[in-house]
Amino acid sequence: MLSRKVPQVAVAYVTLCWGVLQFVDWLSERYALAPALTDFFFYLVVLLTPSVLTVAYFRGGDEPHWTWLEKIGVPVNLAVAGAVLWLTFQGQELGSINQTVTLQDSSGRTVERQVPKSAFRKRLALFFFENTSGNPKLDWLQQGIPIVLATDLSQDLYLGLQDSYNLADRIRRAGFSYRDVLALGLERQIAKYQRLDYIVTGTVTKTGDRFSIRVDLYETERVKRLARRTYQGTNLFELVDDMSVQLKRDLDLPAQHIDSIADFPVAEVLTRSLTALEHFTLARNLADFDGNYPAALEQFDRATAADPSFATAYLEQIGSSLLAAKIDQAERHYEKGQQYAFKLIERYQFFLRTWIWLKGQPEEALQAIEKWVALYPDDLQAHLRLARHHMNTAQRDRAIATLRRILELDPETSSYLLQMGQLEQQNGRYAEALRLFEQFGDREERRSTAYQYMADTYRLQGRFEQARSLYRQSLTLDDNNTGAQLGLASLASSIGEFSGALEFNRLAQANSRTAEQKENAYANLITHHSLRHQWQKVVPLIPQFLPTKDGLINSLLNQAFILDGYVLAGRQDMAFAALKRMQAQVGSSPLLSTFIQMGYLKVYLALEDVARAEPLIPQIEATLHRYSLDYLIDAIGLERRRGEIAELRKDYKQAVQFYQRHLKRNPSGEGESLAGIGRCYRLLGDPTNAKASLAKALQVIPALPEAHYELAEIALAEGDRTTAHKEIQYTLQVLEGADPSDKLLIKAKALSGRLISPAPAVQ
């Protein structure tokens, strides 16, 4: 071996390779190349060692020609090396971690942007810190410091960051709020559910003017602490600047990227005032966790009073003002935000511009979103804003495509699979919805939710046994899943198992921890009693259903959908009193006034007052178009309302057309509209089409009393008294406990009486 110089070659090879590896590692840091590139060269060096040693051994001797071992061994080694490298590094990025995009900036100038490739984005869960000072007056720092840190880190597109406000729903579902210190185990559970790779948390204390902040960085999967850093000083904002840079280093972001990125001091893009920050933090807590938007607005006002240039506060105020149904204030905050927009990072300047839709300029809002997406093609928030615009304008296919683009940019943001699946549900594409929900549930911690949504999809198709099985599987994994419990309640109502429906609903109410869960439970109970025409039982539930964590604007919207329940219970005085109160709350806003019109539309239709109901429809439609809220046109069912008006005018042919147009816009199982079509066909003297439509209605809602009543009428007209008796008895069974004045109940009893009477003699 020595005479053939094999050890010398081996040492030289190792030395050379070590130098090459160091050079590649330096290149990766200097030019922001993929870290896997160094691993690739290391694997290559190790895998080629047999060939190097073989050649050194035989070429170091006297053999004049290549030996059979060299001719076979070296190619085999190269083939094995190639196979191992392909299997190990297939699908991994080995080039630059950036990509260059040439676009126009917000001023119309052509610029080049370096944007990160999705494979290198670090996904963080940033939780609240713990106040260890023992002074409750400093509790606001528990949320305030993460707010400042999140603002600073948001300047870097390499970081996919979700803070505790983004995760508020999961925190509330666990029974906690911003007032609580979360255990690391719960933080890991939430981070895993959201598919976030790292957890950032810490502690804060203050002695005199001096802050002491400890930052802990954990890897989510193994709960391994990767770093613990402590920062002390009197300037909170400078401390956060230091901790954000160090956090990037601890996350192994390339040094070249950290040094070259435009990173403003956080005080320049947020505020320099601790007083303003304190009020801003209190406002975020009230808005995002408590849903108390009037109180939040008071705190925002104090924040902007302490720092009139606090652009981020104005930006947050817009959303809170909208949810508090104060559109005029939202517009004023938009104008103030525009005045100080230079204090926002550029991405948030585009976000601010999208709020111009409040002024009835949705086209300008869309232009801002499209510029945002073009200039920051890897910014997930930009794509999400675009998806929401498409959802608001009822362009479901475009929304799905945009959400799919988000998943392409960052496959770990798979929570959007739920939204995509729901949109496919609304499109009536159930197989695709099921596939998306199943894909969402590929991790165990999400499987209960996935089963619930899959069960909902089967229930909408009338496949009740599959739905029931999946709801039960969901509850086996999470016995507090109120969504699955309410799904079982809806299923039981639909198929006529009414006692079971009430039991599941009571269970869901008992397990509800969030305002949204409670609201859903009351909505489900209202639907149950409405199916059975028990309007007197609906009336006391309406006030319970109306309070919502999403603010007054959504409470007003909920009222618009439900006030006809008062009329059907014979309490139209309560309906008009509620509308009068709503009118006093909305002021002169055209958008909010439309919500009042929607309420009047439902009330007038319940009163069968065609003259007052009909003119409201085009007015509502025009305003919703103006604000690009076309999804509300479908939600309130304006085409269906047109069908009801045509039916009241006894123009049954036109009513069928409107009902069918409504179904085309809402293909996901509208049982009431199908029953309406069946009723109109019966009245047109077309029993064949009537029965076909009623059969479809009963596939979706087997216990629908309107459909059974119509089938009884058709059977009686055809002389089939047995079927008619069976259908009308089932109708009366469903309507057991219905209001005595209910019109369907009165008609059903009359038809039952006709069936009891002897059949007329044949002449």
Summary of the structure (lengths in Angstrom):
residues: 763
radius of gyration: 32.5
end to end distance: 121.4
largest distance: 125.8
contacts: 2529
relative contact order: 0.05
helix: 68%
strand: 8%
